[in-house]
Amino acid sequence: MITQGVFIADRYEIIDKVGSGGMSDVYRAKDHILGREVAIKILKPEFSEDATFVAKFRTEAQSAAGLEHPNIVNIYDVGSENGLYFIVMEYVEGITLKTYIEKKGQLNFKEAISIAIQVGRGIEAAHQKGIIHRDIKPQNIIISTEGKVKVTDFGIARAASSNTIHADVMGSVHYSSPEQARNGFVDGKSDIYSLGIVMYEMVTGRVPFDGDNTVAIAIQHLQEEMVAPSAYAPDLPISLEKIILKATMKKADRRYATISDMLMDLKKALVSPNEDFVTIVESDLGQTRVMHKVTPEQEESLTKRAAEALTFNDDYDDEYYDDEYYDDEYYDDDYDDEEEEDSKMDRILTISGIVAAVAIVAIVVAIVGNVVGLFNFGSKKVKMINVVGTQYEEALQQLEGIGLTDKNVVVSYEDNGSDVADGIITEQSVPEGKEFSLSDTLRLTVEGSDGSSDSGKSDSGKSDSSSSSSEGTVSVPSVVGMTQADATQTLSNSQIIVTSTTQEFSDEIASGSVISQSIEAGETVTPNTSITLVISKGKEEVTYSYSIPNPYDGECTYEIAELGKSGTIPKNGSINISEVKVDTLTVTLTYTPLYLSGDGTMQPNPNAKETSTQTVKGTAN
């Protein structure tokens, strides 16, 4: 099982799991040789056991490893260990385009074109090397926190296509070309079709074909005409709509001939969004038009004008776009994003990426905050514990342990004149065992009068001591001695995040448990503070070596009690023993001198036998 702290290939240390697909699980890891973070995609067991698939998978992955492009998630390494087959890739911090669309809804046309151009450039680089992606979809497109768009899983889809148990096919079929749906010939035009569907989803917020099962969706790709994207996005420029329609023609020969041609039209759409310049062959949208060859001079001019068009100075009512993100600092002449002739276009695309990055960072923070209970989106729930009969301060600590904060707690004081001591909780509004949403309020009734009891409670529900402490902080619990999993959960409950671990040998702490923590227990820190743990590797197994010489003037025998070992040592010889797990051995040497018998032969003289027993200390290896 892959867990935090596990090493793969004696090089990659697993930090945490970042995702899972139909074919593999993805982990964030530390490359200890090159000192960088990487992503490791590990094949699921059902794929690893298929020798044919594994062979194809490795061939395709190694082929894709030759791709190097700013808009492609680069592959660093391919390998296997103990039946696990893995790919080591560039780690990109950000979110998938699918998540971005779900969070934003419809993207405006400039942002959609910016993303499409960057995806298209990655596809173009692959096509130039003869590699077809075959699975272009928003889930395989990552937008980094810097706004850079990168395509992942190049070459892997080809291996997956031959395996009938691909669990993620439901997500892929929405973007599959008609020829893929009927298992026909697949080439670069299939990637163009899939990119067109992705663009459709970006501008409309939905996929054009949907259904209850993969077969129903595949049939729609083959037979049904899709609703024009302008039906869902009335303000969509005609140029972008026709680019999408041309890219998604059912017959491959009616689509763009190459991804480079599609990129050219995307650049034109930035310059003249409302111009009807896109040629769609033999369609119901109009008569066939003749396409004129674009000269290199015209292409260079178009790239410059497209860059100038992509300045986002329109009056968009969009919370993700703010003038403060377009300061002059982003227009630095030294910014060299790609070594291509249209470098100005690249810089402006990156600027648009910075705009998207603002939204990406906000979304990532929101997702992480929700997971750790910081923002409590989606009404994260916990099981309520019983705090009745507990001192107020102790109850607060227990409630914090399951994720509640003082913002979840409202306290009222009642002086019932009973035998219950002041400061003891007598009632709680949510009973033990019931699910409690972290967006709700727990009401506690505390024995006392107006908060002026000896326990020092105030009407706000905080003790005098706690109210004097800085707000917005959490106390670090002690996790020393806990298993790594329990420690991580305990710290997570206290809104403290384990970001990395190291391993050391320990004679006292059991293997897999925490030896020490980077922040001492009892210290107060801000929520979501990072902490590192030192995990025990157990007792270090030390072995010893021994060299035992023969001290006698002739052959002798030896016995070693601890090893149950015996034998003979020749004259002037010795025995050498290694990999012994004890630091001392008890060695008994026996020497029997020889004498000349009456028949002229040398015979042992048992009456002169010499025996010695000694304790020998070993040398640590």
C-alpha positions in Angstrom: 0.0 0.0 0.0 1.3 3.4 -0.9 1.4 5.7 2.1 3.0 8.9 3.1 6.8 8.6 3.6 7.1 5.5 1.4 10.1 5.5 -1.0 9.8 4.3 -4.6 12.9 3.3 -6.5 14.9 4.5 -3.4 14.5 8.0 -4.8 10.9 9.3 -4.7 9.4 9.9 -1.3 5.6 9.9 -1.3 4.2 13.1 0.3 0.5 12.7 -0.3 -2.2 11.5 -2.7 -3.4 14.1 -5.1 -5.8 12.3 -7.4 -7.2 9.1 -8.8 -8.4 8.1 -12.2 -9.8 5.0 -13.9 -6.3 3.7 -14.7 -4.0 5.0 -12.0 -3.5 6.9 -8.7 -1.5 10.0 -8.6 0.8 11.1 -5.8 2.9 14.1 -5.0 6.4 13.1 -4.2 9.9 14.4 -3.4 12.7 13.5 -5.8 15.6 13.2 -3.3 18.3 13.0 -6.1 17.3 16.2 -7.9 15.6 17.9 -4.9 12.3 18.7 -6.6 8.7 17.9 -6.3 7.2 15.5 -8.8 4.0 13.7 -9.6 4.0 9.9 -9.7 1.2 8.1 -11.6 1.0 4.5 -10.4 -1.0 1.9 -12.4 -3.8 0.2 -10.6 -3.4 -3.5 -9.9 -5.9 -4.7 -12.6 -3.7 -3.0 -15.2 -0.4 -4.0 -13.7 -1.3 -7.7 -14.0 -2.0 -7.4 -17.7 1.5 -8.0 -19.3 0.4 -6.9 -22.8 -1.0 -3.6 -21.5 2.1 -3.0 -19.3 4.4 -3.4 -22.2 2.3 -1.0 -24.4 2.0 1.4 -21.5 5.8 1.6 -21.0 6.4 1.9 -24.7 3.9 4.8 -25.1 5.1 6.5 -21.9 8.8 6.4 -23.0 7.7 7.8 -26.3 5.9 10.6 -24.6 8.9 11.2 -22.4 10.6 12.7 -25.5 8.1 15.6 -25.5 9.3 18.8 -24.0 7.0 21.8 -24.3 5.8 24.6 -22.0 2.2 23.4 -22.5 2.8 19.7 -21.8 3.3 18.1 -18.4 6.7 16.6 -19.0 7.5 13.0 -18.2 10.7 12.5 -16.3 10.9 8.8 -15.6 9.2 5.4 -16.2 9.8 2.4 -14.1 8.6 -0.5 -12.0 9.2 -1.8 -8.5 7.7 -4.8 -6.7 4.9 -5.1 -9.3 4.1 -1.4 -9.3 4.4 0.4 -12.6 4.8 4.1 -12.4 5.4 7.3 -14.4 7.2 10.2 -12.8 6.0 13.5 -14.2 6.4 17.2 -13.7 4.3 18.3 -10.7 2.0 21.2 -11.5 0.3 22.9 -8.6 -3.1 24.0 -9.7 -6.5 22.6 -10.8 -7.9 20.8 -13.8 -9.8 22.7 -16.4 -12.8 20.6 -15.5 -12.8 21.9 -12.0 -12.2 25.5 -13.2 -15.2 25.3 -15.5 -17.3 23.9 -12.7 -16.3 26.7 -10.4 -16.7 29.5 -13.0 -19.5 28.3 -15.1 -19.1 29.8 -18.6 -15.8 31.3 -19.6 -15.7 34.5 -21.7 -14.5 34.1 -25.2 -11.0 35.7 -24.6 -10.2 33.4 -21.7 -11.5 30.4 -23.7 -9.4 31.3 -26.7 -6.3 31.8 -24.4 -6.7 28.4 -22.9 -7.5 26.7 -26.3 -4.3 28.3 -27.9 -2.1 27.0 -25.1 -3.7 23.5 -25.3 -3.4 23.6 -29.0 0.3 24.4 -28.9 0.9 21.4 -26.7 -1.0 19.2 -29.1 0.8 20.7 -32.0 4.2 19.9 -30.5 3.1 16.3 -30.0 1.7 15.9 -33.5 4.9 17.2 -35.0 6.6 14.2 -33.3 3.9 11.7 -34.4 2.2 11.4 -31.1 -1.6 11.6 -30.9 -3.1 12.2 -27.5 -6.5 10.4 -28.0 -7.9 11.6 -24.7 -8.1 15.4 -24.8 -10.6 16.4 -22.1 -10.7 19.0 -19.4 -9.7 16.5 -16.8 -6.4 16.1 -18.7 -5.8 19.8 -18.9 -4.2 21.5 -15.8 -4.2 25.2 -15.1 -1.3 26.1 -12.8 -1.5 28.7 -10.0 0.6 30.8 -12.3 -2.0 30.6 -15.0 0.0 28.3 -17.3 -2.1 25.7 -19.2 -0.6 22.2 -19.5 -1.8 19.0 -21.1 -1.1 15.7 -19.4 -1.3 12.0 -20.2 0.3 12.2 -23.7 0.8 8.7 -25.1 -0.9 6.9 -22.2 -4.4 7.0 -23.8 -3.1 4.9 -26.7 -2.2 2.1 -24.3 -5.4 2.5 -22.4 -7.6 2.3 -25.5 -6.8 -1.4 -25.9 -8.0 -2.3 -22.4 -11.7 -2.9 -22.0 -11.8 -2.2 -18.2 -10.9 1.5 -18.5 -13.0 2.8 -15.6 -12.7 6.4 -16.6 -14.3 5.9 -20.0 -17.5 7.6 -18.9 -15.5 10.8 -18.5 -13.7 10.4 -21.8 -16.6 9.4 -24.1 -18.1 13.0 -23.8 -15.0 14.2 -25.8 -14.4 11.2 -28.1 -14.5 11.7 -31.8 -16.9 9.7 -33.9 -14.1 7.6 -35.3 -13.0 6.7 -31.8 -16.6 5.9 -30.9 -16.8 3.3 -33.8 -13.1 2.1 -33.2 -12.0 3.6 -36.5 -8.8 5.1 -37.7 -7.5 7.7 -35.3 -5.2 10.6 -36.2 -4.5 14.2 -35.3 -8.0 15.2 -36.4 -9.4 13.2 -33.5 -7.5 15.5 -31.0 -8.9 18.5 -32.9 -12.4 17.2 -32.4 -11.9 16.6 -28.7 -10.4 20.1 -28.3 -13.5 21.5 -30.1 -15.7 19.7 -27.5 -13.6 21.1 -24.7 -14.0 24.6 -26.1 -17.7 24.1 -26.4 -17.8 23.2 -22.7 -15.7 26.2 -21.8 -18.0 28.7 -23.4 -21.3 27.1 -22.5 -20.6 25.4 -19.2 -21.9 22.0 -20.5 -20.9 19.2 -22.9 -22.9 19.0 -26.2 -23.7 15.3 -25.8 -24.7 13.6 -22.6 -26.6 10.4 -21.5 -27.0 7.7 -19.0 -24.3 5.4 -20.4 -21.3 5.4 -22.7 -23.1 3.8 -25.6 -25.8 6.4 -25.7 -23.3 9.2 -25.7 -21.2 7.5 -28.4 -24.2 7.2 -30.6 -24.9 10.9 -30.3 -21.3 11.7 -31.4 -21.9 9.5 -34.4 -25.5 10.5 -35.4 -26.8 13.6 -33.7 -26.1 17.3 -34.5 -25.1 19.3 -31.5 -26.9 22.4 -30.3 -25.0 25.5 -31.5 -22.9 26.9 -28.6 -24.5 30.4 -29.1 -27.8 28.9 -27.9 -26.3 28.7 -24.4 -23.9 31.7 -24.8 -25.7 34.4 -26.8 -22.8 36.8 -26.7 -20.4 34.3 -28.2 -18.6 35.8 -31.2 -19.4 34.2 -34.6 -15.8 33.5 -35.3 -15.3 31.4 -32.1 -18.6 29.5 -32.6 -17.6 28.5 -36.2 -14.2 27.4 -35.0 -15.9 25.1 -32.6 -18.3 23.9 -35.2 -15.6 23.2 -37.7 -13.4 21.4 -35.2 -16.3 19.1 -34.3 -17.5 18.1 -37.7 -18.5 14.4 -37.7 -16.5 13.7 -40.8 -12.8 14.1 -40.1 -12.0 15.5 -43.6 -14.3 18.4 -42.9 -12.4 19.5 -39.8 -9.2 21.5 -39.7 -6.5 19.7 -41.6 -4.0 20.3 -38.8 -4.0 21.7 -35.3 -1.8 24.5 -36.7 -4.6 25.6 -39.0 -7.0 25.7 -36.0 -4.5 27.8 -34.0 -4.3 30.3 -36.9 -8.1 30.8 -36.8 -8.1 31.1 -33.0 -5.6 34.0 -33.3 -7.8 35.6 -36.0 -10.7 35.3 -33.6 -8.9 37.5 -31.1 -8.2 40.1 -33.7 -11.6 40.1 -35.4 -14.0 38.2 -33.1 -17.2 39.2 -35.1 -15.8 38.6 -38.5 -17.2 35.6 -40.4 -13.9 34.2 -41.8 -14.0 30.5 -40.8 -14.5 28.1 -43.7 -16.7 25.1 -43.1 -16.8 22.7 -46.0 -20.1 21.3 -47.3 -22.1 22.2 -44.2 -25.5 23.5 -43.7 -24.0 26.8 -42.5 -23.3 28.1 -46.0 -21.6 27.5 -49.2 -18.2 26.1 -49.6 -15.5 28.7 -49.4 -11.9 28.7 -50.8 -9.2 29.0 -48.1 -6.2 31.1 -49.1 -2.8 30.1 -48.0 -1.4 32.4 -45.3 2.1 33.7 -45.9 4.7 33.8 -43.1 4.5 37.6 -43.1 0.7 37.5 -42.7 1.0 35.0 -39.9 3.6 37.2 -38.1 1.3 40.2 -38.5 -1.7 38.2 -37.3 0.2 37.0 -34.2 1.1 40.6 -33.3 -2.5 41.8 -33.7 -3.8 38.8 -31.8 -1.5 39.7 -28.9 -2.7 43.3 -29.0 -6.3 42.1 -28.9 -5.7 39.9 -25.9 -5.5 42.8 -23.4 -8.7 42.2 -21.5 -9.6 45.9 -21.5 -13.3 45.3 -22.2 -15.9 46.1 -19.6 -16.4 42.6 -18.4 -18.6 42.2 -15.4 -16.5 39.3 -14.1 -15.2 39.0 -10.6 -12.1 37.1 -11.8 -10.9 40.0 -13.8 -9.5 43.0 -12.1 -7.3 45.9 -13.4 -4.9 45.5 -10.5 -3.6 42.3 -12.1 -2.5 44.1 -15.3 0.1 46.4 -13.8 3.2 47.2 -15.9 5.2 44.7 -13.9 3.7 41.9 -16.0 4.8 43.5 -19.3 8.5 42.9 -18.7 10.7 42.8 -21.8 12.8 40.1 -20.2 9.9 37.7 -20.0 10.8 34.9 -22.3 8.1 32.2 -22.0 8.7 30.3 -25.2 11.4 30.3 -27.8 9.1 30.8 -30.7 8.8 33.6 -33.2 5.4 34.7 -31.8 6.9 35.4 -28.3 4.8 38.5 -27.8 1.7 36.4 -28.2 3.1 34.0 -25.6 3.7 36.8 -23.1 0.2 38.1 -23.5 -1.3 34.6 -23.3 0.7 34.2 -20.0 -0.8 37.5 -18.8 -4.2 36.2 -19.5 -3.1 33.1 -17.6 -2.2 35.3 -14.6 -5.8 36.5 -14.7 -7.0 33.0 -14.6 -4.4 32.2 -11.9 -6.3 34.7 -9.6 -9.3 32.5 -9.9 -7.3 29.3 -9.7 -5.6 30.3 -6.5 -9.0 31.3 -5.0 -10.5 28.0 -6.0 -7.6 26.0 -4.7 -7.6 27.8 -1.4 -11.4 27.3 -1.2 -11.1 23.6 -1.9 -8.2 23.1 0.6 -10.0 25.2 3.2 -13.1 23.2 2.8 -11.2 19.9 3.3 -9.5 21.1 6.5 -12.6 22.7 7.7 -11.3 26.3 7.4 -14.2 27.6 5.3 -16.7 24.8 5.9 -18.1 24.9 2.4 -20.5 22.1 1.7 -21.4 21.8 5.4 -18.6 19.4 6.4 -20.1 17.2 9.1 -18.6 15.5 12.2 -20.1 13.2 14.8 -20.9 15.0 18.0 -19.3 13.9 21.3 -20.7 14.1 24.8 -19.3 17.0 26.9 -22.0 17.1 29.6 -20.5 16.9 33.0 -17.2 18.3 31.7 -15.4 21.5 32.7 -15.9 24.2 30.1 -12.3 24.6 29.2 -11.8 20.8 28.9 -15.0 20.6 26.7 -13.7 23.3 24.4 -10.5 21.3 23.8 -12.5 18.1 23.1 -14.7 19.9 20.7 -11.7 21.5 18.9 -10.4 17.9 18.5 -13.3 17.0 16.2 -13.1 20.3 14.3 -15.3 22.8 16.1 -14.1 26.3 17.0 -15.4 28.9 19.4 -17.4 30.3 16.4 -19.5 27.1 16.5 -20.2 27.4 20.2 -22.8 29.6 22.0 -22.8 29.4 25.8 -25.5 30.3 28.3 -25.1 30.2 32.1 -27.7 29.0 34.6 -27.4 29.0 38.4 -29.6 26.1 39.3 -28.5 26.1 42.9 -27.7 22.4 42.6 -24.8 20.4 43.7 -23.2 20.8 40.3 -19.9 22.8 40.5 -19.7 26.1 38.7 -18.2 25.8 35.2 -19.6 22.3 34.5 -21.6 21.8 31.3 -25.1 20.6 32.1 -26.7 20.5 28.7 -25.7 20.4 25.0 -28.1 21.1 22.1 -26.8 18.4 19.9 -26.7 14.9 21.5 -23.7 12.5 21.3 -23.4 10.5 18.1 -25.5 12.9 16.0 -24.0 14.4 12.9 -23.1 18.1 13.3 -22.4 20.5 10.5 -19.5 22.8 11.0 -21.6 25.6 9.6 -24.1 25.2 12.5 -24.1 26.3 16.1 -23.8 24.1 19.2 -25.4 25.6 22.4 -24.0 24.7 25.7 -25.5 25.3 29.1 -22.9 25.9 31.8 -23.5 25.9 35.6 -22.8 29.4 36.9 -24.2 32.9 37.3 -23.7 35.4 34.5 -20.3 34.0 33.7 -19.0 35.3 37.1 -18.3 31.9 38.7 -15.0 30.8 40.0 -14.3 29.2 36.6 -14.0 32.6 35.2 -16.4 32.3 32.3 -17.6 35.3 30.3 -20.9 35.7 28.6 -19.2 35.2 25.3 -18.4 31.6 26.2 -14.7 32.1 26.6 -12.8 31.9 29.9 -10.8 34.9 31.0 -7.6 33.1 30.2 -8.7 32.1 26.7 -10.0 35.5 25.9 -6.6 37.1 26.7 -4.9 34.8 24.2 -4.6 35.9 20.6 -7.6 35.1 18.4 -7.4 33.0 15.3 -4.9 30.5 16.8 -4.9 26.8 17.6 -2.9 24.8 20.1 -0.5 22.2 18.7 -1.3 18.7 20.2 1.4 16.2 21.0 1.5 13.4 18.5 4.8 11.8 19.6 4.4 8.0 19.8 1.3 8.0 17.6 1.2 6.1 14.3 1.8 8.3 11.3 -1.9 8.0 10.2 -3.2 8.8 13.7 -0.8 11.7 14.1 -1.8 13.2 10.7 -5.5 12.9 11.6 -5.1 14.4 15.0 -3.2 17.4 13.6 -5.7 17.8 10.8 -8.5 17.9 13.4 -6.6 20.8 15.1 -6.2 22.6 11.7 -2.5 21.8 11.4 -1.2 20.4 8.1 1.5 17.7 7.9 3.5 18.8 4.8 6.5 16.5 5.0 8.0 13.7 6.9 11.5 12.3 7.4 12.5 8.9 8.8 15.0 7.9 11.4 15.9 4.8 13.4 14.8 4.7 17.0 15.4 2.2 19.8 12.4 3.6 21.8 9.7 4.4 19.2 8.0 1.6 17.3 8.4 1.6 13.5 5.8 3.8 11.8 5.2 6.0 14.8 6.2 9.6 15.4 9.6 10.3 17.0 9.3 14.1 17.1 7.4 17.0 15.6 8.8 20.3 14.3 6.4 22.4 16.5 6.4 21.6 20.2 3.1 20.5 21.8 1.2 23.3 23.5 2.5 26.1 21.2 -0.2 28.2 19.6 -0.1 28.8 15.8 -2.4 30.1 13.1 -4.8 27.6 11.5 -3.4 25.6 8.5 0.2 26.0 9.8 2.6 23.5 8.3 4.3 20.9 10.5 6.8 18.2 9.7 7.1 14.9 11.5 10.0 12.5 12.1 8.8 8.9 11.7 10.5 5.9 13.3 12.1 3.3 11.1 12.3 1.1 14.2 15.6 -0.2 15.8 18.5 0.1 13.5 19.7 -3.4 12.7 23.5 -3.4 13.4 25.5 -6.5 12.4 29.0 -7.4 13.5 32.0 -9.2 12.0 34.5 -11.5 13.8 37.9 -12.8 13.0 39.0 -15.6 15.4 42.7 -16.8 15.0 44.1 -20.1 15.9 46.6 -19.5 18.8 48.0 -23.1 18.9 50.9 -24.7 17.2 48.7 -27.0 15.2 45.1 -27.5 14.0 42.3 -26.8 16.5 38.6 -27.1 16.7 36.1 -24.4 17.6 32.5 -24.1 18.9 30.4 -20.9 19.1 27.6 -21.3 21.5 25.4 -18.3 20.3 25.5 -19.5 16.6 25.5 -23.3 17.2 28.5 -23.3 14.9 31.6 -25.6 15.0 34.5 -26.5 12.8 38.2 -26.7 12.4 40.8 -23.9 12.2 44.1 -24.9 10.5 47.5 -24.0 12.0 48.3 -20.3 11.6 44.8 -19.8 10.2 41.6 -18.1 11.4 37.9 -18.1 10.8 36.0 -15.0 9.7 32.3 -14.6 10.3 30.2 -11.6 9.3 26.5 -10.4 9.4 26.2 -11.5 13.0 23.4 -9.7 15.0 25.0 -10.0 18.4 28.0 -7.9 19.5 29.8 -10.7 21.5 30.4 -14.4 20.9 31.5 -17.2 23.3 34.1 -19.2 21.5 35.6 -22.5 22.8 38.9 -23.6 21.2 40.2 -27.2 21.6 43.7 -28.3 20.7 45.0 -31.8 20.9 48.8 -32.1 20.4 50.2 -34.9 18.3 52.9 -37.4 19.3 55.0 -40.0 17.4 53.6 -43.4 18.0 55.5 -46.7 17.9 54.5 -47.4 14.3 56.1 -44.2 13.2 52.8 -42.2 12.7 51.7 -39.0 14.4 48.6 -39.6 16.6 46.5 -37.3 18.8 47.5 -37.3 22.5 44.2 -37.0 24.4 46.0 -36.7 27.7 47.6 -33.4 26.6 44.4 -31.8 25.2 44.1 -28.1 25.8 40.8 -26.2 25.9 40.1 -22.5 26.2 36.9 -20.5 26.3 36.9 -16.8 25.5 34.4 -14.0 24.9 35.1 -12.2 21.6 33.7 -8.7 20.8 32.6 -8.1 17.2 33.3 -5.1 15.0 30.2 -3.2 13.9 29.7 -3.2 10.1 
